[in-house]
Amino acid sequence: MSTYKKHLLLILLFTFLPISNLVFAQKTSESFEELWKKIEKYESSEIEKLNKLNQYISKAQKENNTLEQYRALAYKTFLVSYDEAIGLFDEITPIVNELQNDSIKGAVVNRKTVFYYKNRQLQKALDYAIEGESISEKSNNLYNLYSVRIDIGNIYYHTMNYDKALHYFNLCKEYYKNQPTVNDKRAYVVSLYSLGKTYWRLGNTEQLNEIIKESEIAIHKLPSRFQEFETAYLNYLKAG
C-alpha cells in the first residue's frame, strides 16, 4: 500500500471513530424508563426486544442496579428458548435473595408458574403456584396473589380437577368484580370465562347461563377496544 493510501486510510479512520463513539454514548445514555418503553413497544419485533433487554441488563450491571437487572431478566425469560429461560431463572435467584423483597420473590415464583404452565409441565407449575400463593398471602400482595390464583385454577382445569378449579376461579371473580382499573375489569371477565368453560365441562348449563349473562354485563363496561376480543370468548361459551 502506498504512503498516500495509508495516509488516506488513517484520515477516514479518525473521521468516523468519533461519530461511532458518539452514537454508542447516545445509546448507553438512555434512561431505564426510555429503554423500557422501547422494550414494551407493541410493534417491536422479538429481536428488537431482546437487543434492548440486553442493553438494559448491561446498563443495570454497570450501575449495580439489582432491581432493574431482575426486572429485565424476568421479562427476558419469555422471549428465549426453554433451556435459556432455565439459565435465566438460575441467574435471577441470587439477585432476588439479595433484594430481600417478598413481593419480588412472589412475582418470580409466579413467573416460573406461568413458564412451566406454558410448557405444559403442569405438576411443576402447580408446585410453584402453591408456593407463590403462600408467599403472596404472607406479604399481602393482592396483585400477585390473584394473578397466581387464576393460574392455579387453570392448572386444575387442565388436569380435570374441576371442583378445585371452580373454587379458585370464584375467588378471582369475587376479588376482581369490585376493583377499579381496566386491567382488573378485564381480569374479572377472564375469571367469568374460566368459570363458564368449567361449568360447560361439568354439563352444568344452569350455572353456565348465569355466567354468560354476567359476562355480557361485564364486557359492556370495558373500553370499546377490548369488547370485540372478549366477546369472541363469550360467543364460544354461547356456542357450547
TORKOL-4160 file (C-alpha; in steps of 0.2 Angstrom, whole numbers, padded with zeros to 4 digits, m for minus):
240
<pt num="1" X="0000" Y="0000" Z="0000"/>
<pt num="2" X="0007" Y="0017" Z="m0005"/>
<pt num="3" X="0011" Y="0031" Z="0008"/>
<pt num="4" X="m0004" Y="0041" Z="0001"/>
<pt num="5" X="m0016" Y="0027" Z="0003"/>
<pt num="6" X="m0011" Y="0024" Z="0021"/>
<pt num="7" X="m0012" Y="0042" Z="0025"/>
<pt num="8" X="m0030" Y="0042" Z="0017"/>
<pt num="9" X="m0035" Y="0027" Z="0027"/>
<pt num="10" X="m0029" Y="0035" Z="0043"/>
<pt num="11" X="m0039" Y="0051" Z="0040"/>
<pt num="12" X="m0055" Y="0041" Z="0036"/>
<pt num="13" X="m0052" Y="0030" Z="0052"/>
<pt num="14" X="m0051" Y="0045" Z="0063"/>
<pt num="15" X="m0065" Y="0054" Z="0055"/>
<pt num="16" X="m0078" Y="0040" Z="0058"/>
<pt num="17" X="m0072" Y="0034" Z="0075"/>
<pt num="18" X="m0079" Y="0049" Z="0085"/>
<pt num="19" X="m0095" Y="0048" Z="0076"/>
<pt num="20" X="m0097" Y="0029" Z="0081"/>
<pt num="21" X="m0092" Y="0033" Z="0099"/>
<pt num="22" X="m0105" Y="0047" Z="0099"/>
<pt num="23" X="m0119" Y="0035" Z="0093"/>
<pt num="24" X="m0114" Y="0022" Z="0106"/>
<pt num="25" X="m0114" Y="0036" Z="0120"/>
<pt num="26" X="m0131" Y="0041" Z="0115"/>
<pt num="27" X="m0137" Y="0023" Z="0116"/>
<pt num="28" X="m0130" Y="0019" Z="0133"/>
<pt num="29" X="m0136" Y="0036" Z="0140"/>
<pt num="30" X="m0154" Y="0031" Z="0138"/>
<pt num="31" X="m0163" Y="0030" Z="0154"/>
<pt num="32" X="m0171" Y="0014" Z="0161"/>
<pt num="33" X="m0188" Y="0022" Z="0158"/>
<pt num="34" X="m0184" Y="0026" Z="0139"/>
<pt num="35" X="m0177" Y="0009" Z="0136"/>
<pt num="36" X="m0192" Y="0000" Z="0145"/>
<pt num="37" X="m0204" Y="0009" Z="0133"/>
<pt num="38" X="m0195" Y="0003" Z="0118"/>
<pt num="39" X="m0194" Y="m0015" Z="0125"/>
<pt num="40" X="m0213" Y="m0015" Z="0128"/>
<pt num="41" X="m0217" Y="m0006" Z="0112"/>
<pt num="42" X="m0231" Y="m0017" Z="0104"/>
<pt num="43" X="m0224" Y="m0015" Z="0086"/>
<pt num="44" X="m0206" Y="m0021" Z="0091"/>
<pt num="45" X="m0200" Y="m0037" Z="0085"/>
<pt num="46" X="m0194" Y="m0051" Z="0096"/>
<pt num="47" X="m0176" Y="m0047" Z="0091"/>
<pt num="48" X="m0178" Y="m0029" Z="0094"/>
<pt num="49" X="m0185" Y="m0033" Z="0111"/>
<pt num="50" X="m0170" Y="m0044" Z="0115"/>
<pt num="51" X="m0157" Y="m0032" Z="0109"/>
<pt num="52" X="m0165" Y="m0018" Z="0120"/>
<pt num="53" X="m0166" Y="m0030" Z="0135"/>
<pt num="54" X="m0148" Y="m0035" Z="0134"/>
<pt num="55" X="m0144" Y="m0016" Z="0133"/>
<pt num="56" X="m0155" Y="m0014" Z="0149"/>
<pt num="57" X="m0146" Y="m0028" Z="0158"/>
<pt num="58" X="m0129" Y="m0022" Z="0154"/>
<pt num="59" X="m0134" Y="m0004" Z="0160"/>
<pt num="60" X="m0141" Y="m0012" Z="0176"/>
<pt num="61" X="m0125" Y="m0022" Z="0179"/>
<pt num="62" X="m0113" Y="m0007" Z="0176"/>
<pt num="63" X="m0124" Y="0004" Z="0188"/>
<pt num="64" X="m0125" Y="m0010" Z="0201"/>
<pt num="65" X="m0144" Y="m0009" Z="0200"/>
<pt num="66" X="m0150" Y="m0026" Z="0205"/>
<pt num="67" X="m0169" Y="m0021" Z="0205"/>
<pt num="68" X="m0168" Y="m0016" Z="0186"/>
<pt num="69" X="m0157" Y="m0031" Z="0182"/>
<pt num="70" X="m0170" Y="m0043" Z="0190"/>
<pt num="71" X="m0184" Y="m0034" Z="0180"/>
<pt num="72" X="m0176" Y="m0036" Z="0163"/>
<pt num="73" X="m0170" Y="m0054" Z="0166"/>
<pt num="74" X="m0188" Y="m0059" Z="0172"/>
<pt num="75" X="m0195" Y="m0051" Z="0156"/>
<pt num="76" X="m0182" Y="m0060" Z="0145"/>
<pt num="77" X="m0187" Y="m0077" Z="0151"/>
<pt num="78" X="m0202" Y="m0077" Z="0140"/>
<pt num="79" X="m0193" Y="m0072" Z="0124"/>
<pt num="80" X="m0179" Y="m0085" Z="0124"/>
<pt num="81" X="m0178" Y="m0104" Z="0122"/>
<pt num="82" X="m0183" Y="m0116" Z="0136"/>
<pt num="83" X="m0165" Y="m0120" Z="0141"/>
<pt num="84" X="m0160" Y="m0102" Z="0141"/>
<pt num="85" X="m0175" Y="m0097" Z="0152"/>
<pt num="86" X="m0170" Y="m0110" Z="0165"/>
<pt num="87" X="m0152" Y="m0102" Z="0165"/>
<pt num="88" X="m0160" Y="m0085" Z="0167"/>
<pt num="89" X="m0170" Y="m0091" Z="0182"/>
<pt num="90" X="m0154" Y="m0098" Z="0190"/>
<pt num="91" X="m0147" Y="m0081" Z="0187"/>
<pt num="92" X="m0161" Y="m0072" Z="0195"/>
<pt num="93" X="m0161" Y="m0082" Z="0211"/>
<pt num="94" X="m0146" Y="m0074" Z="0219"/>
<pt num="95" X="m0152" Y="m0057" Z="0214"/>
<pt num="96" X="m0169" Y="m0060" Z="0222"/>
<pt num="97" X="m0161" Y="m0066" Z="0238"/>
<pt num="98" X="m0150" Y="m0050" Z="0238"/>
<pt num="99" X="m0166" Y="m0039" Z="0236"/>
<pt num="100" X="m0174" Y="m0047" Z="0251"/>
<pt num="101" X="m0192" Y="m0042" Z="0245"/>
<pt num="102" X="m0206" Y="m0054" Z="0247"/>
<pt num="103" X="m0216" Y="m0046" Z="0233"/>
<pt num="104" X="m0202" Y="m0048" Z="0221"/>
<pt num="105" X="m0199" Y="m0066" Z="0227"/>
<pt num="106" X="m0218" Y="m0070" Z="0224"/>
<pt num="107" X="m0218" Y="m0062" Z="0207"/>
<pt num="108" X="m0203" Y="m0073" Z="0202"/>
<pt num="109" X="m0212" Y="m0089" Z="0208"/>
<pt num="110" X="m0227" Y="m0083" Z="0198"/>
<pt num="111" X="m0216" Y="m0081" Z="0183"/>
<pt num="112" X="m0210" Y="m0099" Z="0185"/>
<pt num="113" X="m0228" Y="m0105" Z="0187"/>
<pt num="114" X="m0233" Y="m0097" Z="0170"/>
<pt num="115" X="m0217" Y="m0103" Z="0162"/>
<pt num="116" X="m0220" Y="m0121" Z="0167"/>
<pt num="117" X="m0238" Y="m0120" Z="0163"/>
<pt num="118" X="m0234" Y="m0113" Z="0146"/>
<pt num="119" X="m0223" Y="m0128" Z="0143"/>
<pt num="120" X="m0236" Y="m0140" Z="0149"/>
<pt num="121" X="m0226" Y="m0146" Z="0164"/>
<pt num="122" X="m0242" Y="m0145" Z="0175"/>
<pt num="123" X="m0236" Y="m0153" Z="0191"/>
<pt num="124" X="m0221" Y="m0142" Z="0192"/>
<pt num="125" X="m0232" Y="m0127" Z="0188"/>
<pt num="126" X="m0244" Y="m0131" Z="0202"/>
<pt num="127" X="m0230" Y="m0133" Z="0214"/>
<pt num="128" X="m0223" Y="m0116" Z="0211"/>
<pt num="129" X="m0241" Y="m0109" Z="0210"/>
<pt num="130" X="m0245" Y="m0115" Z="0228"/>
<pt num="131" X="m0228" Y="m0108" Z="0234"/>
<pt num="132" X="m0232" Y="m0092" Z="0226"/>
<pt num="133" X="m0249" Y="m0091" Z="0234"/>
<pt num="134" X="m0242" Y="m0094" Z="0251"/>
<pt num="135" X="m0228" Y="m0080" Z="0248"/>
<pt num="136" X="m0241" Y="m0068" Z="0242"/>
<pt num="137" X="m0253" Y="m0071" Z="0256"/>
<pt num="138" X="m0240" Y="m0068" Z="0269"/>
<pt num="139" X="m0234" Y="m0052" Z="0261"/>
<pt num="140" X="m0252" Y="m0047" Z="0257"/>
<pt num="141" X="m0248" Y="m0043" Z="0239"/>
<pt num="142" X="m0265" Y="m0045" Z="0232"/>
<pt num="143" X="m0259" Y="m0042" Z="0214"/>
<pt num="144" X="m0248" Y="m0057" Z="0215"/>
<pt num="145" X="m0260" Y="m0067" Z="0225"/>
<pt num="146" X="m0274" Y="m0066" Z="0212"/>
<pt num="147" X="m0263" Y="m0067" Z="0197"/>
<pt num="148" X="m0257" Y="m0084" Z="0204"/>
<pt num="149" X="m0274" Y="m0090" Z="0209"/>
<pt num="150" X="m0281" Y="m0088" Z="0191"/>
<pt num="151" X="m0266" Y="m0099" Z="0186"/>
<pt num="152" X="m0270" Y="m0112" Z="0199"/>
<pt num="153" X="m0287" Y="m0113" Z="0193"/>
<pt num="154" X="m0281" Y="m0115" Z="0175"/>
<pt num="155" X="m0269" Y="m0129" Z="0181"/>
<pt num="156" X="m0283" Y="m0138" Z="0190"/>
<pt num="157" X="m0295" Y="m0136" Z="0175"/>
<pt num="158" X="m0282" Y="m0144" Z="0163"/>
<pt num="159" X="m0279" Y="m0158" Z="0175"/>
<pt num="160" X="m0298" Y="m0161" Z="0176"/>
<pt num="161" X="m0300" Y="m0156" Z="0194"/>
<pt num="162" X="m0315" Y="m0146" Z="0191"/>
<pt num="163" X="m0321" Y="m0143" Z="0208"/>
<pt num="164" X="m0304" Y="m0135" Z="0214"/>
<pt num="165" X="m0304" Y="m0125" Z="0198"/>
<pt num="166" X="m0321" Y="m0118" Z="0202"/>
<pt num="167" X="m0315" Y="m0114" Z="0219"/>
<pt num="168" X="m0300" Y="m0103" Z="0213"/>
<pt num="169" X="m0310" Y="m0095" Z="0198"/>
<pt num="170" X="m0324" Y="m0090" Z="0210"/>
<pt num="171" X="m0311" Y="m0082" Z="0222"/>
<pt num="172" X="m0304" Y="m0072" Z="0207"/>
<pt num="173" X="m0321" Y="m0067" Z="0201"/>
<pt num="174" X="m0326" Y="m0060" Z="0218"/>
<pt num="175" X="m0310" Y="m0051" Z="0220"/>
<pt num="176" X="m0309" Y="m0043" Z="0203"/>
<pt num="177" X="m0328" Y="m0039" Z="0202"/>
<pt num="178" X="m0326" Y="m0023" Z="0213"/>
<pt num="179" X="m0309" Y="m0017" Z="0208"/>
<pt num="180" X="m0307" Y="m0001" Z="0199"/>
<pt num="181" X="m0294" Y="m0002" Z="0185"/>
<pt num="182" X="m0297" Y="m0008" Z="0167"/>
<pt num="183" X="m0284" Y="m0022" Z="0169"/>
<pt num="184" X="m0294" Y="m0028" Z="0185"/>
<pt num="185" X="m0311" Y="m0027" Z="0175"/>
<pt num="186" X="m0303" Y="m0037" Z="0161"/>
<pt num="187" X="m0297" Y="m0050" Z="0174"/>
<pt num="188" X="m0315" Y="m0051" Z="0180"/>
<pt num="189" X="m0321" Y="m0055" Z="0163"/>
<pt num="190" X="m0307" Y="m0068" Z="0162"/>
<pt num="191" X="m0312" Y="m0076" Z="0178"/>
<pt num="192" X="m0330" Y="m0077" Z="0172"/>
<pt num="193" X="m0325" Y="m0085" Z="0156"/>
<pt num="194" X="m0314" Y="m0098" Z="0166"/>
<pt num="195" X="m0330" Y="m0102" Z="0177"/>
<pt num="196" X="m0340" Y="m0103" Z="0161"/>
<pt num="197" X="m0329" Y="m0116" Z="0152"/>
<pt num="198" X="m0328" Y="m0126" Z="0168"/>
<pt num="199" X="m0347" Y="m0127" Z="0170"/>
<pt num="200" X="m0348" Y="m0132" Z="0152"/>
<pt num="201" X="m0336" Y="m0146" Z="0155"/>
<pt num="202" X="m0347" Y="m0151" Z="0170"/>
<pt num="203" X="m0363" Y="m0150" Z="0160"/>
<pt num="204" X="m0370" Y="m0138" Z="0172"/>
<pt num="205" X="m0380" Y="m0127" Z="0159"/>
<pt num="206" X="m0389" Y="m0118" Z="0173"/>
<pt num="207" X="m0374" Y="m0110" Z="0180"/>
<pt num="208" X="m0366" Y="m0108" Z="0163"/>
<pt num="209" X="m0381" Y="m0097" Z="0158"/>
<pt num="210" X="m0379" Y="m0087" Z="0173"/>
<pt num="211" X="m0361" Y="m0084" Z="0169"/>
<pt num="212" X="m0365" Y="m0079" Z="0151"/>
<pt num="213" X="m0377" Y="m0066" Z="0157"/>
<pt num="214" X="m0365" Y="m0059" Z="0170"/>
<pt num="215" X="m0351" Y="m0059" Z="0156"/>
<pt num="216" X="m0362" Y="m0049" Z="0144"/>
<pt num="217" X="m0364" Y="m0035" Z="0158"/>
<pt num="218" X="m0346" Y="m0035" Z="0162"/>
<pt num="219" X="m0340" Y="m0034" Z="0144"/>
<pt num="220" X="m0350" Y="m0019" Z="0141"/>
<pt num="221" X="m0341" Y="m0010" Z="0155"/>
<pt num="222" X="m0324" Y="m0012" Z="0146"/>
<pt num="223" X="m0317" Y="0001" Z="0135"/>
<pt num="224" X="m0323" Y="m0002" Z="0117"/>
<pt num="225" X="m0306" Y="m0008" Z="0111"/>
<pt num="226" X="m0307" Y="m0023" Z="0122"/>
<pt num="227" X="m0325" Y="m0028" Z="0119"/>
<pt num="228" X="m0323" Y="m0037" Z="0102"/>
<pt num="229" X="m0309" Y="m0048" Z="0109"/>
<pt num="230" X="m0318" Y="m0053" Z="0125"/>
<pt num="231" X="m0335" Y="m0055" Z="0115"/>
<pt num="232" X="m0327" Y="m0068" Z="0105"/>
<pt num="233" X="m0323" Y="m0079" Z="0120"/>
<pt num="234" X="m0341" Y="m0076" Z="0126"/>
<pt num="235" X="m0348" Y="m0082" Z="0109"/>
<pt num="236" X="m0338" Y="m0098" Z="0111"/>
<pt num="237" X="m0346" Y="m0101" Z="0128"/>
<pt num="238" X="m0363" Y="m0097" Z="0120"/>
<pt num="239" X="m0360" Y="m0110" Z="0106"/>
<pt num="240" X="m0356" Y="m0123" Z="0119"/>
